[in-house]
Amino acid sequence: MQEKKEIVKNQIEEILKARGEFFAELDRQVPKVAGTDVFDFAAVKEADLKALYAKFYSYDYSIRKLLPNVYEAFGVKFNV
């Protein structure tokens, strides 16, 4: 059980790292509405969608790697 716990801990750390990188890329490419933390997508003139997608895919993949452990722990299954 300890080995499984360590695997899940590492997967969660990967998710948090990938999430941070995804939002850092958004911060780099998308300005915020003045005085807020809200992204102002309407103000984006040009975006590097390939870089943005790469960060999103890494984040998404990290989550999907964790799902089998969640399914097992809670006896649920979803098609994602």
PDB file as gemmi writes it, atoms N, CA and C in Angstrom:
CRYST1    1.000    1.000    1.000  90.00  90.00  90.00 P 1                      
ATOM      1  N   MET A   1       0.825  -1.206   0.000  1.00  0.00           N  
ATOM      2  CA  MET A   1       0.000   0.000   0.000  1.00  0.00           C  
ATOM      3  C   MET A   1       0.865   1.264   0.000  1.00  0.00           C  
ATOM      4  N   GLN A   2       1.986   1.223   0.693  1.00  0.00           N  
ATOM      5  CA  GLN A   2       2.880   2.380   0.739  1.00  0.00           C  
ATOM      6  C   GLN A   2       3.401   2.720  -0.652  1.00  0.00           C  
ATOM      7  N   GLU A   3       3.701   1.676  -1.453  1.00  0.00           N  
ATOM      8  CA  GLU A   3       4.187   1.917  -2.817  1.00  0.00           C  
ATOM      9  C   GLU A   3       3.120   2.634  -3.643  1.00  0.00           C  
ATOM     10  N   LYS A   4       1.872   2.207  -3.541  1.00  0.00           N  
ATOM     11  CA  LYS A   4       0.766   2.838  -4.260  1.00  0.00           C  
ATOM     12  C   LYS A   4       0.598   4.292  -3.807  1.00  0.00           C  
ATOM     13  N   LYS A   5       0.736   4.507  -2.499  1.00  0.00           N  
ATOM     14  CA  LYS A   5       0.618   5.870  -1.953  1.00  0.00           C  
ATOM     15  C   LYS A   5       1.694   6.771  -2.557  1.00  0.00           C  
ATOM     16  N   GLU A   6       2.915   6.270  -2.673  1.00  0.00           N  
ATOM     17  CA  GLU A   6       4.012   7.053  -3.243  1.00  0.00           C  
ATOM     18  C   GLU A   6       3.767   7.345  -4.721  1.00  0.00           C  
ATOM     19  N   ILE A   7       3.217   6.369  -5.444  1.00  0.00           N  
ATOM     20  CA  ILE A   7       2.893   6.564  -6.863  1.00  0.00           C  
ATOM     21  C   ILE A   7       1.870   7.682  -7.016  1.00  0.00           C  
ATOM     22  N   VAL A   8       0.806   7.620  -6.209  1.00  0.00           N  
ATOM     23  CA  VAL A   8      -0.251   8.632  -6.283  1.00  0.00           C  
ATOM     24  C   VAL A   8       0.300  10.008  -5.881  1.00  0.00           C  
ATOM     25  N   LYS A   9       1.126  10.052  -4.852  1.00  0.00           N  
ATOM     26  CA  LYS A   9       1.740  11.320  -4.424  1.00  0.00           C  
ATOM     27  C   LYS A   9       2.549  11.919  -5.572  1.00  0.00           C  
ATOM     28  N   ASN A  10       3.352  11.101  -6.227  1.00  0.00           N  
ATOM     29  CA  ASN A  10       4.161  11.591  -7.346  1.00  0.00           C  
ATOM     30  C   ASN A  10       3.287  12.065  -8.501  1.00  0.00           C  
ATOM     31  N   GLN A  11       2.198  11.352  -8.765  1.00  0.00           N  
ATOM     32  CA  GLN A  11       1.301  11.753  -9.847  1.00  0.00           C  
ATOM     33  C   GLN A  11       0.630  13.085  -9.534  1.00  0.00           C  
ATOM     34  N   ILE A  12       0.240  13.279  -8.288  1.00  0.00           N  
ATOM     35  CA  ILE A  12      -0.371  14.556  -7.902  1.00  0.00           C  
ATOM     36  C   ILE A  12       0.650  15.688  -8.030  1.00  0.00           C  
ATOM     37  N   GLU A  13       1.883  15.434  -7.639  1.00  0.00           N  
ATOM     38  CA  GLU A  13       2.933  16.444  -7.806  1.00  0.00           C  
ATOM     39  C   GLU A  13       3.140  16.782  -9.278  1.00  0.00           C  
ATOM     40  N   GLU A  14       3.064  15.780 -10.162  1.00  0.00           N  
ATOM     41  CA  GLU A  14       3.177  16.020 -11.607  1.00  0.00           C  
ATOM     42  C   GLU A  14       2.024  16.891 -12.100  1.00  0.00           C  
ATOM     43  N   ILE A  15       0.827  16.622 -11.600  1.00  0.00           N  
ATOM     44  CA  ILE A  15      -0.348  17.416 -11.985  1.00  0.00           C  
ATOM     45  C   ILE A  15      -0.144  18.872 -11.579  1.00  0.00           C  
ATOM     46  N   LEU A  16       0.275  19.093 -10.345  1.00  0.00           N  
ATOM     47  CA  LEU A  16       0.451  20.461  -9.859  1.00  0.00           C  
ATOM     48  C   LEU A  16       1.543  21.190 -10.626  1.00  0.00           C  
ATOM     49  N   LYS A  17       2.617  20.496 -10.969  1.00  0.00           N  
ATOM     50  CA  LYS A  17       3.692  21.097 -11.759  1.00  0.00           C  
ATOM     51  C   LYS A  17       3.183  21.462 -13.155  1.00  0.00           C  
ATOM     52  N   ALA A  18       2.474  20.527 -13.803  1.00  0.00           N  
ATOM     53  CA  ALA A  18       1.950  20.775 -15.152  1.00  0.00           C  
ATOM     54  C   ALA A  18       0.920  21.906 -15.132  1.00  0.00           C  
ATOM     55  N   ARG A  19       0.102  21.963 -14.090  1.00  0.00           N  
ATOM     56  CA  ARG A  19      -0.884  23.041 -13.965  1.00  0.00           C  
ATOM     57  C   ARG A  19      -0.174  24.378 -13.859  1.00  0.00           C  
ATOM     58  N   GLY A  20       0.872  24.437 -13.034  1.00  0.00           N  
ATOM     59  CA  GLY A  20       1.644  25.672 -12.881  1.00  0.00           C  
ATOM     60  C   GLY A  20       2.255  26.126 -14.194  1.00  0.00           C  
ATOM     61  N   GLU A  21       2.786  25.174 -14.958  1.00  0.00           N  
ATOM     62  CA  GLU A  21       3.390  25.513 -16.252  1.00  0.00           C  
ATOM     63  C   GLU A  21       2.336  25.983 -17.252  1.00  0.00           C  
ATOM     64  N   PHE A  22       1.165  25.367 -17.216  1.00  0.00           N  
ATOM     65  CA  PHE A  22       0.080  25.779 -18.106  1.00  0.00           C  
ATOM     66  C   PHE A  22      -0.340  27.216 -17.807  1.00  0.00           C  
ATOM     67  N   PHE A  23      -0.553  27.514 -16.523  1.00  0.00           N  
ATOM     68  CA  PHE A  23      -0.972  28.869 -16.176  1.00  0.00           C  
ATOM     69  C   PHE A  23       0.138  29.884 -16.377  1.00  0.00           C  
ATOM     70  N   ALA A  24       1.384  29.481 -16.229  1.00  0.00           N  
ATOM     71  CA  ALA A  24       2.500  30.388 -16.521  1.00  0.00           C  
ATOM     72  C   ALA A  24       2.495  30.753 -18.006  1.00  0.00           C  
ATOM     73  N   GLU A  25       2.196  29.777 -18.852  1.00  0.00           N  
ATOM     74  CA  GLU A  25       2.116  30.054 -20.295  1.00  0.00           C  
ATOM     75  C   GLU A  25       0.939  30.979 -20.600  1.00  0.00           C  
ATOM     76  N   LEU A  26      -0.196  30.747 -19.951  1.00  0.00           N  
ATOM     77  CA  LEU A  26      -1.333  31.664 -20.127  1.00  0.00           C  
ATOM     78  C   LEU A  26      -0.945  33.072 -19.679  1.00  0.00           C  
ATOM     79  N   ASP A  27      -0.303  33.165 -18.530  1.00  0.00           N  
ATOM     80  CA  ASP A  27       0.131  34.478 -18.025  1.00  0.00           C  
ATOM     81  C   ASP A  27       1.069  35.169 -19.014  1.00  0.00           C  
ATOM     82  N   ARG A  28       1.919  34.394 -19.656  1.00  0.00           N  
ATOM     83  CA  ARG A  28       2.869  34.950 -20.615  1.00  0.00           C  
ATOM     84  C   ARG A  28       2.157  35.488 -21.859  1.00  0.00           C  
ATOM     85  N   GLN A  29       1.100  34.822 -22.279  1.00  0.00           N  
ATOM     86  CA  GLN A  29       0.465  35.168 -23.556  1.00  0.00           C  
ATOM     87  C   GLN A  29      -0.793  36.018 -23.440  1.00  0.00           C  
ATOM     88  N   VAL A  30      -1.451  35.981 -22.284  1.00  0.00           N  
ATOM     89  CA  VAL A  30      -2.757  36.646 -22.163  1.00  0.00           C  
ATOM     90  C   VAL A  30      -2.689  37.698 -21.057  1.00  0.00           C  
ATOM     91  N   PRO A  31      -2.960  38.954 -21.407  1.00  0.00           N  
ATOM     92  CA  PRO A  31      -2.972  39.988 -20.360  1.00  0.00           C  
ATOM     93  C   PRO A  31      -4.174  39.799 -19.430  1.00  0.00           C  
ATOM     94  N   LYS A  32      -4.111  40.447 -18.291  1.00  0.00           N  
ATOM     95  CA  LYS A  32      -5.216  40.391 -17.331  1.00  0.00           C  
ATOM     96  C   LYS A  32      -6.039  41.668 -17.423  1.00  0.00           C  
ATOM     97  N   VAL A  33      -7.297  41.552 -17.074  1.00  0.00           N  
ATOM     98  CA  VAL A  33      -8.151  42.728 -16.956  1.00  0.00           C  
ATOM     99  C   VAL A  33      -7.552  43.576 -15.837  1.00  0.00           C  
ATOM    100  N   ALA A  34      -7.425  44.853 -16.079  1.00  0.00           N  
ATOM    101  CA  ALA A  34      -6.762  45.761 -15.139  1.00  0.00           C  
ATOM    102  C   ALA A  34      -7.268  45.585 -13.710  1.00  0.00           C  
ATOM    103  N   GLY A  35      -6.308  45.376 -12.805  1.00  0.00           N  
ATOM    104  CA  GLY A  35      -6.640  45.278 -11.380  1.00  0.00           C  
ATOM    105  C   GLY A  35      -7.261  43.964 -10.956  1.00  0.00           C  
ATOM    106  N   THR A  36      -7.244  42.949 -11.843  1.00  0.00           N  
ATOM    107  CA  THR A  36      -7.855  41.659 -11.499  1.00  0.00           C  
ATOM    108  C   THR A  36      -6.910  40.511 -11.879  1.00  0.00           C  
ATOM    109  N   ASP A  37      -7.336  39.302 -11.560  1.00  0.00           N  
ATOM    110  CA  ASP A  37      -6.635  38.097 -11.993  1.00  0.00           C  
ATOM    111  C   ASP A  37      -7.362  37.425 -13.156  1.00  0.00           C  
ATOM    112  N   VAL A  38      -8.277  38.149 -13.781  1.00  0.00           N  
ATOM    113  CA  VAL A  38      -9.094  37.612 -14.866  1.00  0.00           C  
ATOM    114  C   VAL A  38      -8.364  37.790 -16.196  1.00  0.00           C  
ATOM    115  N   PHE A  39      -8.237  36.708 -16.946  1.00  0.00           N  
ATOM    116  CA  PHE A  39      -7.590  36.795 -18.261  1.00  0.00           C  
ATOM    117  C   PHE A  39      -8.466  37.597 -19.214  1.00  0.00           C  
ATOM    118  N   ASP A  40      -7.828  38.495 -19.976  1.00  0.00           N  
ATOM    119  CA  ASP A  40      -8.526  39.313 -20.961  1.00  0.00           C  
ATOM    120  C   ASP A  40      -8.252  38.740 -22.355  1.00  0.00           C  
ATOM    121  N   PHE A  41      -8.950  37.670 -22.695  1.00  0.00           N  
ATOM    122  CA  PHE A  41      -8.714  36.986 -23.964  1.00  0.00           C  
ATOM    123  C   PHE A  41      -9.016  37.885 -25.167  1.00  0.00           C  
ATOM    124  N   ALA A  42      -9.930  38.817 -25.000  1.00  0.00           N  
ATOM    125  CA  ALA A  42     -10.275  39.728 -26.096  1.00  0.00           C  
ATOM    126  C   ALA A  42      -9.095  40.642 -26.450  1.00  0.00           C  
ATOM    127  N   ALA A  43      -8.180  40.842 -25.512  1.00  0.00           N  
ATOM    128  CA  ALA A  43      -7.044  41.729 -25.755  1.00  0.00           C  
ATOM    129  C   ALA A  43      -5.881  41.031 -26.461  1.00  0.00           C  
ATOM    130  N   VAL A  44      -5.974  39.731 -26.651  1.00  0.00           N  
ATOM    131  CA  VAL A  44      -4.878  38.985 -27.283  1.00  0.00           C  
ATOM    132  C   VAL A  44      -4.888  39.263 -28.783  1.00  0.00           C  
ATOM    133  N   LYS A  45      -3.786  39.787 -29.272  1.00  0.00           N  
ATOM    134  CA  LYS A  45      -3.666  40.090 -30.701  1.00  0.00           C  
ATOM    135  C   LYS A  45      -3.078  38.909 -31.458  1.00  0.00           C  
ATOM    136  N   GLU A  46      -2.133  38.236 -30.823  1.00  0.00           N  
ATOM    137  CA  GLU A  46      -1.482  37.085 -31.449  1.00  0.00           C  
ATOM    138  C   GLU A  46      -1.075  36.132 -30.337  1.00  0.00           C  
ATOM    139  N   ALA A  47      -1.336  34.828 -30.550  1.00  0.00           N  
ATOM    140  CA  ALA A  47      -1.009  33.835 -29.523  1.00  0.00           C  
ATOM    141  C   ALA A  47      -0.216  32.690 -30.138  1.00  0.00           C  
ATOM    142  N   ASP A  48       0.653  32.122 -29.339  1.00  0.00           N  
ATOM    143  CA  ASP A  48       1.406  30.936 -29.732  1.00  0.00           C  
ATOM    144  C   ASP A  48       0.596  29.732 -29.269  1.00  0.00           C  
ATOM    145  N   LEU A  49      -0.381  29.344 -30.078  1.00  0.00           N  
ATOM    146  CA  LEU A  49      -1.292  28.276 -29.686  1.00  0.00           C  
ATOM    147  C   LEU A  49      -0.591  26.933 -29.539  1.00  0.00           C  
ATOM    148  N   LYS A  50       0.456  26.715 -30.308  1.00  0.00           N  
ATOM    149  CA  LYS A  50       1.198  25.462 -30.200  1.00  0.00           C  
ATOM    150  C   LYS A  50       1.828  25.333 -28.806  1.00  0.00           C  
ATOM    151  N   ALA A  51       2.437  26.395 -28.316  1.00  0.00           N  
ATOM    152  CA  ALA A  51       3.041  26.377 -26.981  1.00  0.00           C  
ATOM    153  C   ALA A  51       1.975  26.232 -25.907  1.00  0.00           C  
ATOM    154  N   LEU A  52       0.878  26.921 -26.080  1.00  0.00           N  
ATOM    155  CA  LEU A  52      -0.211  26.844 -25.117  1.00  0.00           C  
ATOM    156  C   LEU A  52      -0.791  25.442 -25.080  1.00  0.00           C  
ATOM    157  N   TYR A  53      -1.011  24.845 -26.244  1.00  0.00           N  
ATOM    158  CA  TYR A  53      -1.543  23.491 -26.300  1.00  0.00           C  
ATOM    159  C   TYR A  53      -0.563  22.491 -25.681  1.00  0.00           C  
ATOM    160  N   ALA A  54       0.718  22.658 -25.906  1.00  0.00           N  
ATOM    161  CA  ALA A  54       1.709  21.742 -25.332  1.00  0.00           C  
ATOM    162  C   ALA A  54       1.627  21.741 -23.809  1.00  0.00           C  
ATOM    163  N   LYS A  55       1.466  22.907 -23.206  1.00  0.00           N  
ATOM    164  CA  LYS A  55       1.341  22.994 -21.747  1.00  0.00           C  
ATOM    165  C   LYS A  55       0.025  22.399 -21.280  1.00  0.00           C  
ATOM    166  N   PHE A  56      -1.055  22.665 -22.021  1.00  0.00           N  
ATOM    167  CA  PHE A  56      -2.343  22.084 -21.643  1.00  0.00           C  
ATOM    168  C   PHE A  56      -2.301  20.567 -21.751  1.00  0.00           C  
ATOM    169  N   TYR A  57      -1.709  20.038 -22.823  1.00  0.00           N  
ATOM    170  CA  TYR A  57      -1.649  18.595 -23.019  1.00  0.00           C  
ATOM    171  C   TYR A  57      -0.869  17.927 -21.889  1.00  0.00           C  
ATOM    172  N   SER A  58       0.217  18.534 -21.470  1.00  0.00           N  
ATOM    173  CA  SER A  58       1.007  17.995 -20.363  1.00  0.00           C  
ATOM    174  C   SER A  58       0.166  17.939 -19.085  1.00  0.00           C  
ATOM    175  N   TYR A  59      -0.585  18.984 -18.839  1.00  0.00           N  
ATOM    176  CA  TYR A  59      -1.475  19.054 -17.674  1.00  0.00           C  
ATOM    177  C   TYR A  59      -2.549  17.968 -17.766  1.00  0.00           C  
ATOM    178  N   ASP A  60      -3.200  17.885 -18.896  1.00  0.00           N  
ATOM    179  CA  ASP A  60      -4.257  16.895 -19.114  1.00  0.00           C  
ATOM    180  C   ASP A  60      -3.716  15.473 -18.980  1.00  0.00           C  
ATOM    181  N   TYR A  61      -2.548  15.212 -19.557  1.00  0.00           N  
ATOM    182  CA  TYR A  61      -1.955  13.888 -19.510  1.00  0.00           C  
ATOM    183  C   TYR A  61      -1.616  13.489 -18.071  1.00  0.00           C  
ATOM    184  N   SER A  62      -1.128  14.434 -17.290  1.00  0.00           N  
ATOM    185  CA  SER A  62      -0.824  14.152 -15.887  1.00  0.00           C  
ATOM    186  C   SER A  62      -2.074  13.728 -15.126  1.00  0.00           C  
ATOM    187  N   ILE A  63      -3.176  14.376 -15.415  1.00  0.00           N  
ATOM    188  CA  ILE A  63      -4.437  14.023 -14.755  1.00  0.00           C  
ATOM    189  C   ILE A  63      -4.883  12.636 -15.196  1.00  0.00           C  
ATOM    190  N   ARG A  64      -4.815  12.359 -16.484  1.00  0.00           N  
ATOM    191  CA  ARG A  64      -5.254  11.052 -16.982  1.00  0.00           C  
ATOM    192  C   ARG A  64      -4.404   9.905 -16.431  1.00  0.00           C  
ATOM    193  N   LYS A  65      -3.135  10.173 -16.128  1.00  0.00           N  
ATOM    194  CA  LYS A  65      -2.283   9.142 -15.533  1.00  0.00           C  
ATOM    195  C   LYS A  65      -2.735   8.797 -14.113  1.00  0.00           C  
ATOM    196  N   LEU A  66      -3.319   9.750 -13.413  1.00  0.00           N  
ATOM    197  CA  LEU A  66      -3.788   9.527 -12.049  1.00  0.00           C  
ATOM    198  C   LEU A  66      -5.134   8.801 -12.008  1.00  0.00           C  
ATOM    199  N   LEU A  67      -5.943   8.958 -13.026  1.00  0.00           N  
ATOM    200  CA  LEU A  67      -7.308   8.438 -13.002  1.00  0.00           C  
ATOM    201  C   LEU A  67      -7.437   6.950 -12.673  1.00  0.00           C  
ATOM    202  N   PRO A  68      -6.608   6.049 -13.207  1.00  0.00           N  
ATOM    203  CA  PRO A  68      -6.771   4.643 -12.834  1.00  0.00           C  
ATOM    204  C   PRO A  68      -6.691   4.411 -11.320  1.00  0.00           C  
ATOM    205  N   ASN A  69      -5.844   5.147 -10.634  1.00  0.00           N  
ATOM    206  CA  ASN A  69      -5.753   5.014  -9.176  1.00  0.00           C  
ATOM    207  C   ASN A  69      -6.999   5.552  -8.483  1.00  0.00           C  
ATOM    208  N   VAL A  70      -7.550   6.623  -9.011  1.00  0.00           N  
ATOM    209  CA  VAL A  70      -8.789   7.177  -8.454  1.00  0.00           C  
ATOM    210  C   VAL A  70      -9.931   6.190  -8.678  1.00  0.00           C  
ATOM    211  N   TYR A  71     -10.028   5.644  -9.878  1.00  0.00           N  
ATOM    212  CA  TYR A  71     -11.073   4.663 -10.180  1.00  0.00           C  
ATOM    213  C   TYR A  71     -10.991   3.482  -9.228  1.00  0.00           C  
ATOM    214  N   GLU A  72      -9.778   2.990  -9.032  1.00  0.00           N  
ATOM    215  CA  GLU A  72      -9.584   1.835  -8.154  1.00  0.00           C  
ATOM    216  C   GLU A  72      -9.954   2.160  -6.712  1.00  0.00           C  
ATOM    217  N   ALA A  73      -9.529   3.314  -6.240  1.00  0.00           N  
ATOM    218  CA  ALA A  73      -9.769   3.700  -4.851  1.00  0.00           C  
ATOM    219  C   ALA A  73     -11.245   3.904  -4.541  1.00  0.00           C  
ATOM    220  N   PHE A  74     -11.997   4.408  -5.529  1.00  0.00           N  
ATOM    221  CA  PHE A  74     -13.387   4.750  -5.277  1.00  0.00           C  
ATOM    222  C   PHE A  74     -14.386   3.869  -6.010  1.00  0.00           C  
ATOM    223  N   GLY A  75     -13.892   2.899  -6.762  1.00  0.00           N  
ATOM    224  CA  GLY A  75     -14.789   1.978  -7.449  1.00  0.00           C  
ATOM    225  C   GLY A  75     -15.654   2.654  -8.506  1.00  0.00           C  
ATOM    226  N   VAL A  76     -15.084   3.613  -9.206  1.00  0.00           N  
ATOM    227  CA  VAL A  76     -15.805   4.306 -10.257  1.00  0.00           C  
ATOM    228  C   VAL A  76     -15.018   4.213 -11.562  1.00  0.00           C  
ATOM    229  N   LYS A  77     -15.703   4.486 -12.656  1.00  0.00           N  
ATOM    230  CA  LYS A  77     -15.020   4.493 -13.958  1.00  0.00           C  
ATOM    231  C   LYS A  77     -15.760   5.454 -14.871  1.00  0.00           C  
ATOM    232  N   PHE A  78     -14.996   6.241 -15.592  1.00  0.00           N  
ATOM    233  CA  PHE A  78     -15.549   7.183 -16.563  1.00  0.00           C  
ATOM    234  C   PHE A  78     -14.791   7.016 -17.867  1.00  0.00           C  
ATOM    235  N   ASN A  79     -15.414   7.377 -18.948  1.00  0.00           N  
ATOM    236  CA  ASN A  79     -14.784   7.292 -20.258  1.00  0.00           C  
ATOM    237  C   ASN A  79     -14.198   8.659 -20.597  1.00  0.00           C  
ATOM    238  N   VAL A  80     -12.902   8.819 -20.346  1.00  0.00           N  
ATOM    239  CA  VAL A  80     -12.236  10.081 -20.689  1.00  0.00           C  
ATOM    240  C   VAL A  80     -11.032   9.823 -21.544  1.00  0.00           C  
TER     241      VAL A  80                                                      
END                                                                             
